[in-house]
Amino acid sequence: MPRINLLAWRAELRARRRNQFFIGLGGAVVAAAVVIGLASLVMGAIIDNQHARNNLLKGEIQALDQRIKEILDLEAKKDRLLARMEIIEQLQRSRPEIVHVFDQLVRTLPDGVNLSSIKQKGASIELKGLAESNTRVSAFMRNIDKSGWLKDPDLEVVEVKSTGKKGDATAPRASEFTVVAKQAAHPEGGQP
């Protein structure tokens, strides 16, 4: 029987398969590197695109924040203007009230009572004057209480003083008084 040596052919086949394996492995590594590189480039582009969109959104948000601040400033100005308008309207409505108050003061003032000063702070009116007697001051306070434009009279001070020269016992005496009353509120500004 003839002997055939197949070892060389097998060694060549093995070497060829090994080379093909390493070439395939190298090709797979290169292909994987290319795929990873492409994926990295694509992901980098996507991330850069998202960063650009985020920066655009941040810019728009800042612009909107600025507009919101301007709107809030305008609303604050509007509120201040409305408050001023309300005060002006209130003053316009209350303008005729002082005429009614003076009219009521004249109507409530009994004979023998003279006013020397009138001061108003808000709704409070301070009346100072001279009266021939304490009973006339009491009558004045009762008249204020009955008035539609004045209310809550309060006698602060009453002093009896001589109206003549010092030391003259026959000189007439007068009561110096201070009365504080409140102005009654009438929203329509009409007669109560």
C-alpha positions in Angstrom: 0.0 0.0 0.0 1.3 3.3 -0.8 1.8 5.8 1.9 0.6 9.4 1.4 1.8 12.0 3.7 -1.1 14.4 4.3 0.6 16.3 7.1 1.9 19.1 4.9 -1.4 19.6 3.2 -3.2 19.6 6.6 -0.6 22.1 8.0 -1.1 24.4 5.0 -4.9 24.1 5.4 -4.6 24.9 9.1 -2.3 27.8 8.4 -4.7 29.1 5.8 -7.7 28.8 8.1 -5.7 30.4 10.9 -4.8 33.3 8.6 -8.4 33.5 7.4 -9.6 33.5 11.1 -7.1 36.3 12.0 -8.1 38.2 8.9 -11.8 37.8 9.7 -11.1 38.7 13.4 -9.1 41.8 12.2 -11.9 42.7 9.8 -14.5 42.3 12.6 -12.3 44.5 14.9 -12.0 47.1 12.2 -15.7 46.9 11.4 -16.5 47.2 15.1 -14.1 50.2 15.4 -15.8 51.8 12.3 -19.3 51.2 13.8 -18.2 52.5 17.2 -16.6 55.5 15.6 -19.6 56.2 13.4 -21.9 55.7 16.5 -19.7 58.1 18.5 -19.9 60.7 15.7 -23.6 60.4 15.4 -24.1 60.6 19.2 -21.8 63.6 19.3 -23.8 65.3 16.6 -27.0 64.5 18.4 -25.6 65.8 21.7 -24.3 68.9 20.0 -27.7 69.4 18.4 -29.4 69.0 21.8 -26.9 71.4 23.4 -27.7 74.0 20.7 -31.5 73.5 21.3 -30.9 73.8 25.1 -29.0 77.0 24.6 -31.7 78.3 22.3 -34.4 77.4 24.9 -32.3 79.1 27.7 -32.1 82.3 25.5 -35.8 82.2 24.9 -36.5 81.6 28.6 -34.3 84.6 29.5 -36.1 86.7 27.0 -39.5 85.6 28.4 -38.2 86.2 32.0 -37.4 89.8 30.9 -40.8 90.2 29.4 -42.5 88.8 32.5 -40.5 91.3 34.6 -41.6 94.1 32.3 -45.2 92.9 32.6 -45.0 92.8 36.4 -43.5 96.3 36.4 -46.4 97.5 34.2 -48.9 95.8 36.5 -47.3 97.5 39.5 -47.6 100.8 37.7 -51.2 100.0 36.8 -52.0 99.2 40.4 -50.4 102.5 41.5 -52.3 104.4 38.9 -55.6 102.8 39.9 -54.9 103.6 43.5 -54.3 107.2 42.5 -57.4 107.3 40.4 -59.4 105.9 43.3 -58.0 108.6 45.6 -58.8 111.3 43.1 -62.3 109.9 42.6 -62.8 109.8 46.4 -61.6 113.4 46.7 -64.0 114.4 43.8 -66.9 112.7 45.6 -66.0 114.3 48.9 -65.5 117.9 47.6 -69.1 119.0 48.2 -69.1 117.4 51.7 -67.2 120.3 53.2 -69.8 122.7 52.0 -72.5 120.7 53.8 -70.3 120.5 56.9 -69.9 124.3 57.1 -73.6 124.7 56.5 -74.3 122.3 59.4 -71.9 124.2 61.6 -73.8 127.4 60.9 -77.1 125.7 61.6 -76.0 124.0 64.8 -74.3 127.1 66.3 -76.7 128.5 69.0 -76.8 132.2 69.8 -74.1 133.3 72.2 -71.5 130.8 70.8 -68.7 132.0 68.6 -66.1 129.7 66.9 -62.5 130.9 66.8 -60.9 128.0 65.0 -61.9 124.9 63.0 -59.4 122.1 62.2 -60.1 118.9 60.4 -57.9 115.8 60.4 -59.5 113.0 58.4 -63.0 112.6 59.7 -62.3 114.4 63.0 -63.1 118.1 63.3 -61.8 120.2 66.2 -63.9 123.2 67.1 -62.6 125.9 69.4 -64.6 129.0 70.5 -66.2 131.1 73.2 -69.6 130.8 74.6 -71.6 133.0 77.0 -72.2 130.1 79.3 -71.7 126.3 79.7 -75.3 125.7 78.8 -74.8 127.2 75.4 -71.8 124.8 74.9 -74.2 121.9 75.9 -76.8 123.2 73.4 -74.1 123.4 70.7 -73.1 119.7 71.4 -76.8 118.6 71.3 -77.3 120.3 68.0 -74.1 118.6 66.6 -75.5 115.3 67.8 -78.8 115.9 65.9 -77.0 117.0 62.7 -76.9 114.7 59.7 -73.3 115.7 58.7 -71.7 115.8 62.2 -71.8 113.1 64.9 -70.2 112.0 68.2 -69.4 115.4 69.8 -66.8 115.2 72.6 -66.0 118.1 74.9 -62.3 118.3 75.3 -61.8 121.5 77.3 -64.0 124.1 78.9 -62.6 127.0 80.9 -64.4 130.0 82.3 -62.4 133.2 81.6 -63.0 136.8 82.2 -63.4 138.9 79.0 -62.5 142.2 80.6 -59.5 143.7 82.3 -57.6 141.7 84.9 -58.8 142.3 88.4 -62.2 143.6 87.3 -64.8 141.5 89.1 -67.7 142.9 87.2 -66.3 142.0 83.8 -68.4 139.5 81.8 -67.2 136.0 81.8 -67.1 133.5 78.9 -66.5 129.8 78.5 -63.7 128.9 76.2 -64.2 125.5 74.9 -62.8 122.8 72.6 -65.2 120.3 71.0 -64.2 117.4 68.8 -66.8 115.9 66.4 -66.7 113.4 63.6 -67.8 114.1 60.1 -70.6 111.7 59.1 -69.9 109.8 55.9 -72.4 110.2 53.1 -71.3 108.2 50.0 -73.7 109.9 47.6 -72.6 113.3 48.8 -76.2 114.3 49.2 -78.2 115.6 52.1 -78.8 113.0 54.8 
